[in-house]
Amino acid sequence: MMLCGVEAQRWLAQKQELRLVAGQIRALEAEVVGVREELKKADDPKYLEKKARSLGYVFPDEELHAKP
């Protein structure tokens, strides 16, 4: 009888872990979709300029003015 209880606990623990791992897989799959979308834009000069400017980069002939 005790063995049945131990096996039930083990089964519940595995079921919970499976749900956790399935959630992690869904999150990673969504991240992969996002990375693939960004990769598609990697050859677009306008996208690359926008991305660089968001990181604070400027062209050599431009001046960078800091906000007060």
N, C-alpha and C positions, 0 to 999 in steps of 0.2 A: 504494500500500500504506500509506503514511504517513497519507494522508487518512482511511483506514478506521479507523486507531487513534485519530485526533483525534475523529472522529465517535463512536466507541465511548466515549471519555472524556466527551464532551459528553452523550451519552445517559445514562451512569451518573450524572453530576452532576445532570442534570434529574430522573432517577428518585429520587435521594436528596432533592432539594429538594421534590419532590412529596410524598414520605412525610412530610417535616417539616411542610409546609403542611397536609397532611391531619390530622396530629396537632394542630396549632394550631386547626384548624377544629373538631375534636371537643371540645377543651378549651373553646373559646368557646361551642359549642352547649350544653355542660353548664352553663356559667356562665349562659347565657340562661335555661335551665330553672330554675335556682336563683333568679334575679332575678324570673322570672314567679311562682314560688311565693311569694316574699316580697311581691310586689305584690298577690297575692290576699289577703294578711293585712292589708294596709294600712288597711282599714276596721274592723278588729277592735280595740276599745279595750283589751282585755286584752293583746293582742299588743303594741300600741304602748306601753302602760305597762311591760311587761316589757323591751322594747327600750330605753326611756328609762332605766329603773332600771339596766340593764346598763352604761349610759354615765355613771352617777353622778347622774342627776337625781332630785330629790325633789319632793313636793308642797309648796306654800307653807307649810302648817301643820305640816310635819314637820321634824325636826332631823336633820342628817346627822352621824353619829359616825364618826370615822376610827379604823381599827384601829391599835393601838400597834405 
